C-alpha cells in the first residue's frame, strides 16, 4: 500500500477512534501525509494532535512533531531533485 493510500485509509478512520487508538492513528496519519508530500494535510493532523493532547508530555511530543513537519514543509521547495 502506498503512502497516499495509507493516508486516505487512515483519514477515514481517525474520527471513529477514541483514546490511545485515535492518538496512534493521528500520528500515523501525519506520517503518511508527510511521506506522500501532502504537507498541508500533515500539518492539519499534527495540529489536531496538539489540540487533543491529554497532558503536558503528550502536548510536548505533538508540538515537536508539528515543528518537524513545519521545517520539512519550509525546506521542501528548496530540496534538489
Secondary structure by P-SEA (a helix, b strand, c coil): ccaaaaaaaaaacccccccaaaaaaaaaaaaaaaaacaaaaaaaaaaaaaaacccaaaaaaaaaaaaaaaaaaaacccccc
